[in-house]
Amino acid sequence: MFGSDRNPARDAGRVSTAGMVLLPIQFTWPHGGDDVSISGSFNGWTELVRMSQVEGCPNVFKAVCAVPHGSHEYKFFVDGEWRHDEQQPHRNGEYGIVNTFDTLPVPAEVSQHQVPAVILNQTIPRISEEDLRASRYQISAFLAAHTVYELLPESGKVVALAVDLPVKQAFHILAEQGIPVAPLWDFYKGKFVGVISASDFILILRQLGNHGSTLTEEELETHTISAWKEGKARRNGLVDGHGRPIPRHLIFAGPGDNLKDLALKFLQNGVATIPVIHSSLEDGSFPQLLHLASLSGILKCVCRYFKHCSGSFPMLQLPIYAIPLGTWVPRIGESSSRSFAMLRPTSSLSSALNMLVQARVSSIPIVDDNDSLLDIYSRSDITALAKGRAYTHNLNEMTVYQALQLGQDSNSPYEPRTQRFQMCLHTDTLLKVMEQLANPGVRRLVIVEAGSNRVEGIISLSDVFRFLLG
């Protein structure tokens, strides 16, 4: 064991220079002290890793170390004295009585940065490829055997907007109705021709903002929805040989379509809402707008059917960290193919809008200096800017916190903001996560560390369906 020269606490997420696959292990010392560290065979007994006191539990200290799979020994250095934890497995070793633990290799399909700090002697659960294929087949067969008609509510209201409506007026209607998206009706063509969503408003605010430091109501008043859509098509190069904009085909579903095809439409087109339209005539004239379908509605059908037989589906009982699901915050020293965006309350609204567009995500967690979750800013929050003409302000001067306050003021007193975003733990099962996402209005779950609420990742509805459908 090393001498009295103590090295600084090493980075728990450091990648081995030997190229070894490392597993983050959470060590706990529950017996108090003022200065607690840990060392073991996993770091060659060459350095002490400083342990942090758990907030609210003065006698409990924790640390996370990156450990290769195999058998290991370790001891705690408490207030200048080497000690072992009698409540954990231990044996006589080269350095007296030492604690012991074993780790297993991480399954190849699980991304390294999504593996949480595993409790000692806990292995990562997994199922066989055969069981995974069987579970996916049964879910796919269920969706193919049920139709969109089953998603239709017994009663309800669906809001549609005319394409010649001014953008400013459309902005206010969505805010007043509390909806992030609406189908567009063209009276001249006699059919639905598209949708307008919060994403359109993000692009409108960014584009018009380039013309000056502030936005005026007059600028928004001169832009009809149809004019905006045509301009958007030209900017994206979607024009024919005569320079005329090529209209995008409306993505919609019929009540007789099966749920599997509907789910694939969501995934293939990257949309959050699909209008359900019915026409009794062969040419599709006089269409009726029946419903706005979402992935949460489909997921609710899946949960309702499989909930009581989940024991027959090992896949549904897996913790989410053990399957390739969602986007996770990379650990220090690790690379990730997809960046994870986070905001501070003092971030400008302009930067938040840019991040939503550039990262191609629907929401971004808002965290404090310790990366603990405070709130979340979503594309749907953009419509709250219509309240009090907030969009006429300089977006670089308005903070995310101020924008969220507008959303809180515009919410019904019976619908607090905390109901709009939900959290989960990396140890939650896939079924539990699915049941949370199946609730109306919930489009993603923020994965947090228990106790600290430190953000570890995020799971969306589309992430779940990509995994379920393989």
C-alpha positions in Angstrom: 0.0 0.0 0.0 1.2 3.5 -0.7 2.9 5.7 1.8 1.8 8.9 3.4 2.1 11.0 0.2 -1.5 11.4 -0.7 -2.5 12.0 -4.3 -5.5 14.2 -5.2 -8.8 12.4 -5.7 -8.7 11.0 -9.1 -11.5 11.6 -11.7 -14.0 8.7 -11.2 -14.8 8.7 -14.9 -11.2 8.5 -16.1 -10.7 6.1 -19.0 -7.9 3.5 -18.5 -4.9 4.1 -20.6 -4.6 0.4 -21.1 -7.9 0.5 -23.0 -9.8 -1.6 -20.4 -13.6 -1.5 -20.2 -14.5 0.3 -17.0 -17.6 0.1 -14.9 -18.6 2.9 -12.5 -19.0 1.5 -9.0 -20.6 3.4 -6.1 -18.8 2.9 -2.8 -20.5 3.9 0.5 -19.1 4.5 4.0 -22.0 4.8 6.4 -20.1 5.0 9.7 -19.2 8.7 10.0 -16.0 10.6 10.1 -14.5 14.0 9.1 -12.2 13.0 6.2 -13.0 9.8 4.4 -11.2 8.3 1.3 -11.1 4.9 -0.4 -8.4 2.9 -2.2 -8.2 -0.7 -3.5 -6.9 -3.1 -6.0 -8.9 -1.4 -8.8 -6.4 1.5 -8.7 -3.4 -0.6 -7.6 -3.6 0.7 -4.0 -1.6 3.7 -5.4 -4.0 6.6 -4.5 -6.8 7.7 -2.3 -10.1 8.7 -3.7 -11.8 11.4 -1.6 -15.4 10.5 -0.6 -18.2 13.1 -0.4 -20.6 13.5 2.5 -24.2 12.9 1.5 -26.4 15.9 2.0 -28.8 15.4 4.9 -26.9 12.3 6.1 -23.8 13.5 7.9 -22.5 9.9 8.7 -22.7 8.7 5.1 -19.9 9.2 2.5 -20.0 8.1 -1.1 -17.6 8.0 -4.1 -17.8 6.6 -7.6 -14.7 4.9 -9.1 -14.2 3.4 -12.6 -13.4 -0.3 -12.1 -12.5 -3.1 -14.6 -14.5 -6.3 -14.3 -13.1 -8.9 -12.1 -12.5 -9.5 -8.3 -11.3 -6.6 -6.2 -10.3 -5.6 -2.7 -10.7 -2.2 -1.0 -10.4 -0.3 2.3 -11.5 3.0 3.7 -9.1 5.7 5.0 -11.1 7.4 7.8 -9.5 10.3 9.7 -6.0 9.0 9.1 -6.9 5.3 10.0 -7.4 2.4 7.6 -10.7 0.6 8.2 -13.1 -1.9 6.6 -16.9 -2.0 6.6 -18.0 -5.1 8.5 -21.5 -4.8 6.9 -20.0 -5.5 3.4 -18.2 -8.8 2.3 -14.7 -8.9 3.7 -11.8 -11.3 4.2 -8.1 -11.4 5.4 -5.8 -10.0 2.7 -2.4 -8.7 2.1 -3.4 -5.5 3.9 -5.2 -7.0 6.8 -9.0 -7.3 6.7 -10.3 -5.9 3.4 -13.7 -5.6 1.8 -14.3 -7.4 -1.4 -16.5 -7.3 -4.5 -16.8 -8.8 -8.0 -17.9 -7.1 -11.2 -19.0 -8.6 -14.5 -18.4 -7.3 -18.1 -20.8 -4.7 -19.3 -23.2 -6.1 -22.1 -21.9 -5.0 -25.5 -25.2 -3.4 -26.5 -25.2 -1.0 -23.5 -23.4 2.3 -24.1 -20.7 2.8 -21.5 -21.8 6.3 -20.5 -25.4 5.2 -19.7 -24.2 2.7 -17.1 -24.9 4.3 -13.7 -22.8 4.0 -10.6 -23.6 0.4 -9.7 -24.0 -0.6 -6.1 -21.4 -3.1 -4.9 -21.9 -6.7 -5.9 -24.8 -5.7 -8.2 -24.6 -7.1 -11.8 -26.2 -5.5 -14.9 -29.3 -7.5 -15.7 -29.8 -8.6 -19.3 -32.0 -10.9 -21.4 -31.2 -13.2 -24.2 -31.5 -12.1 -27.8 -34.2 -14.7 -28.3 -36.3 -13.3 -25.5 -35.8 -9.8 -26.8 -36.9 -10.8 -30.3 -39.9 -12.6 -28.9 -41.0 -9.6 -26.8 -40.6 -7.2 -29.7 -42.5 -9.6 -32.0 -45.5 -9.7 -29.7 -45.6 -6.0 -29.2 -45.3 -5.4 -33.0 -48.1 -8.0 -33.6 -50.4 -6.3 -31.1 -49.9 -2.9 -32.7 -50.5 -4.3 -36.2 -53.8 -5.9 -35.0 -55.2 -2.7 -33.6 -56.3 0.5 -35.4 -56.1 4.2 -34.9 -59.9 4.2 -34.3 -59.1 2.9 -30.7 -57.2 6.2 -30.0 -60.3 8.4 -30.7 -61.8 9.8 -27.5 -65.5 9.6 -26.9 -65.7 13.4 -26.9 -63.3 16.3 -27.3 -62.2 19.4 -29.2 -59.7 19.7 -32.0 -58.5 23.1 -33.0 -57.6 23.8 -36.7 -56.4 27.1 -38.2 -56.9 28.7 -41.6 -53.7 29.1 -43.7 -54.5 32.8 -44.4 -54.5 33.6 -40.7 -51.8 36.1 -39.6 -49.0 34.5 -37.8 -49.5 36.8 -34.8 -53.1 35.7 -34.4 -52.2 32.1 -34.8 -49.6 32.6 -32.1 -52.2 34.0 -29.7 -54.7 31.2 -30.5 -52.3 28.4 -29.7 -51.3 30.2 -26.4 -54.9 30.7 -25.4 -55.9 27.2 -26.2 -52.8 25.8 -24.5 -51.8 23.7 -27.5 -48.4 23.4 -29.2 -49.7 22.4 -32.7 -52.7 22.8 -35.0 -53.7 21.4 -38.4 -54.0 24.0 -41.2 -57.1 24.3 -43.4 -57.0 25.7 -46.9 -60.5 27.0 -47.8 -59.6 27.5 -51.5 -58.4 23.9 -51.8 -61.0 22.5 -49.5 -58.6 20.3 -47.6 -56.0 20.2 -44.7 -52.6 21.1 -46.1 -50.3 20.9 -43.1 -49.7 21.8 -39.5 -48.3 24.8 -37.6 -46.3 24.1 -34.5 -44.1 25.6 -31.9 -41.2 24.7 -34.1 -42.5 27.2 -36.7 -42.6 29.9 -34.1 -39.0 29.2 -33.1 -37.9 29.7 -36.7 -40.1 32.8 -37.2 -38.6 34.4 -34.1 -35.1 33.6 -35.1 -35.6 34.8 -38.7 -37.4 38.1 -37.9 -35.0 38.7 -35.1 -32.2 39.1 -37.7 -33.9 42.2 -39.0 -33.4 44.2 -35.8 -32.9 44.1 -32.1 -36.7 43.7 -31.4 -39.8 42.2 -33.0 -42.8 44.4 -33.7 -46.4 43.3 -33.9 -46.6 44.9 -37.4 -43.9 42.5 -38.6 -45.8 39.5 -37.4 -49.1 40.9 -38.6 -47.8 41.0 -42.2 -46.9 37.3 -42.2 -49.7 34.9 -42.8 -49.3 31.3 -42.1 -49.3 30.4 -45.9 -46.7 33.2 -46.6 -44.5 31.8 -43.9 -44.8 28.3 -45.2 -43.9 29.4 -48.7 -41.0 31.4 -47.6 -39.7 28.5 -45.5 -39.9 26.2 -48.5 -37.9 28.7 -50.6 -35.2 29.1 -47.9 -34.9 25.3 -47.8 -34.6 25.1 -51.6 -37.9 23.3 -52.0 -38.9 24.9 -55.3 -39.9 23.7 -58.7 -38.3 24.7 -62.1 -40.3 27.9 -62.1 -39.1 28.9 -58.7 -42.5 28.2 -57.1 -42.5 26.5 -53.6 -43.2 22.8 -53.6 -45.8 22.1 -50.9 -45.0 19.4 -48.4 -47.5 16.5 -48.3 -49.5 16.4 -45.1 -48.6 13.6 -42.8 -51.9 12.1 -41.6 -53.6 8.9 -40.7 -57.0 7.4 -41.2 -59.1 5.8 -38.4 -58.6 2.4 -40.1 -54.8 2.5 -40.2 -53.1 0.1 -37.8 -51.1 1.4 -34.8 -47.8 -0.1 -35.9 -47.9 1.9 -39.2 -48.9 5.0 -37.3 -46.0 4.6 -34.8 -43.6 4.1 -37.8 -44.9 7.4 -39.3 -44.0 9.2 -36.2 -40.5 7.8 -36.1 -39.8 8.1 -39.9 -41.0 11.8 -40.1 -39.8 13.0 -36.7 -43.1 14.6 -35.8 -44.9 14.7 -32.4 -48.5 14.9 -33.6 -50.3 13.4 -36.6 -53.9 14.4 -37.6 -56.4 11.7 -37.9 -58.6 12.6 -40.9 -61.6 10.7 -42.4 -63.5 11.3 -45.6 -66.4 9.1 -46.7 -65.8 10.0 -50.3 -63.3 8.3 -52.6 -61.6 11.5 -53.7 -61.0 12.5 -50.1 -63.1 15.6 -50.4 -65.0 17.0 -47.4 -62.5 15.6 -44.9 -63.3 15.4 -41.2 -60.6 16.1 -38.6 -61.3 13.5 -35.9 -58.3 13.6 -33.6 -54.6 14.6 -33.1 -52.7 11.3 -32.5 -49.6 11.1 -30.4 -47.1 8.4 -29.5 -48.3 8.6 -25.9 -51.8 7.4 -27.0 -50.3 4.4 -28.7 -48.1 3.7 -25.7 -51.1 3.8 -23.4 -52.7 1.0 -25.4 -49.5 -1.1 -25.2 -49.3 -0.6 -21.4 -53.0 -1.4 -20.8 -52.6 -4.7 -22.8 -49.3 -5.9 -21.5 -49.3 -4.6 -17.9 -51.0 -7.6 -16.4 -48.8 -10.1 -18.2 -45.5 -8.2 -17.9 -44.0 -11.2 -16.0 -44.0 -13.0 -19.3 -41.9 -10.3 -20.9 -38.5 -10.1 -19.2 -37.7 -7.0 -21.4 -40.3 -4.9 -19.6 -38.7 -5.7 -16.2 -35.2 -4.5 -17.2 -33.9 -1.3 -15.6 -33.5 1.4 -18.2 -29.7 1.7 -17.8 -29.4 -2.0 -18.9 -30.8 -1.4 -22.4 -29.9 1.0 -25.2 -32.5 3.6 -24.5 -32.4 7.4 -24.4 -29.7 10.0 -24.4 -27.3 10.0 -21.5 -24.9 12.6 -20.1 -21.3 11.4 -21.0 -19.0 10.9 -18.0 -15.8 12.9 -17.8 -13.3 11.5 -20.2 -15.8 9.6 -22.3 -17.0 10.5 -25.8 -20.6 10.5 -27.0 -22.0 10.3 -30.5 -24.7 12.7 -29.5 -24.2 15.9 -27.4 -26.4 16.5 -24.3 -27.7 20.0 -24.1 -28.4 21.7 -20.7 -29.4 25.3 -19.8 -28.9 27.5 -16.8 -31.8 29.8 -15.6 -29.8 32.8 -16.6 -29.2 31.6 -20.2 -30.7 33.9 -22.8 -33.9 32.8 -24.5 -32.2 33.3 -27.8 -29.5 30.7 -26.9 -32.3 28.3 -25.8 -34.1 28.6 -29.1 -30.8 28.1 -31.0 -30.0 24.9 -29.0 -33.5 23.5 -29.6 -33.0 23.9 -33.3 -29.3 22.9 -33.6 -29.6 19.9 -31.3 -32.9 18.8 -32.9 -34.5 18.1 -29.6 -37.9 19.0 -28.2 -36.8 20.0 -24.8 -33.7 21.0 -22.8 -33.2 20.4 -19.0 -32.5 23.5 -16.9 -30.0 22.9 -14.2 -28.1 24.6 -11.4 -24.4 24.8 -11.0 -24.3 21.2 -9.7 -26.3 20.0 -12.8 -29.3 19.3 -10.6 -32.7 19.6 -12.4 -34.6 22.8 -11.8 -37.0 22.8 -14.7 -37.2 22.1 -18.4 -37.6 24.3 -21.4 -39.6 22.8 -24.3 -40.6 23.8 -27.8 -44.2 24.0 -26.6 -43.2 26.7 -24.1 -42.7 29.1 -27.1 -46.4 29.8 -27.3 -46.3 31.4 -23.8 -44.4 34.3 -25.5 -47.7 35.5 -26.9 -48.8 36.5 -23.4 -48.2 40.2 -22.8 -46.6 40.5 -26.3 -43.3 39.1 -24.9 -42.1 38.3 -28.4 -41.6 42.0 -29.0 -38.7 42.0 -26.5 -35.1 41.4 -27.4 -34.7 37.7 -27.1 -31.0 38.1 -26.2 -32.0 40.1 -23.1 -34.8 37.8 -21.9 -33.6 34.8 -19.7 -35.0 31.3 -19.8 -36.2 31.9 -16.2 -38.2 34.9 -17.3 -39.7 33.0 -20.2 -40.7 30.2 -17.9 -42.4 32.7 -15.6 -44.6 33.8 -18.5 -45.6 30.1 -18.9 -46.4 29.8 -15.2 -48.6 32.9 -15.3 -50.5 31.6 -18.4 -51.1 28.1 -16.9 -54.4 27.3 -15.3 -54.2 27.3 -11.5 -55.3 23.7 -11.6 -52.4 22.7 -13.9 -49.1 23.4 -12.1 -45.9 23.4 -14.3 -44.5 20.4 -12.4 -47.1 18.2 -14.1 -45.6 19.0 -17.5 -42.3 17.3 -16.9 -41.6 14.1 -15.1 -38.4 12.4 -13.7 -37.3 8.8 -13.4 -34.3 6.9 -12.0 -31.8 4.8 -13.9 -33.0 1.8 -11.9 -36.6 2.2 -12.9 -37.9 -0.6 -15.1 -38.8 -0.2 -18.8 -42.5 -0.9 -17.9 -42.5 1.9 -15.2 -41.0 4.4 -17.7 -43.6 3.4 -20.3 -46.4 3.9 -17.9 -45.2 7.4 -17.1 -44.8 8.3 -20.7 -48.2 7.1 -21.5 -49.8 9.9 -19.4 -51.3 12.7 -21.5 -49.0 15.6 -22.1 -45.8 13.7 -21.1 -43.3 13.5 -24.0 -40.1 12.8 -22.2 -38.6 11.8 -18.8 -35.5 13.3 -17.3 -33.3 10.7 -15.7 -31.9 12.0 -12.4 -29.7 10.7 -9.6 -31.7 9.8 -6.5 -31.4 12.5 -3.8 -29.5 15.1 -5.7 -31.7 15.2 -8.8 -28.5 15.6 -10.8 -29.4 15.1 -14.5 -28.1 11.8 -15.9 -30.0 11.6 -19.2 -33.4 12.0 -20.9 -35.8 9.5 -22.5 -38.4 10.5 -25.1 -41.5 8.7 -26.5 -39.7 8.1 -29.8 -36.7 6.5 -27.9 -39.1 4.0 -26.4 -40.8 3.1 -29.7 -37.4 2.7 -31.5 -36.4 0.2 -28.9 -39.8 -1.6 -28.8 -40.0 -2.0 -32.6 -36.3 -2.8 -33.0 
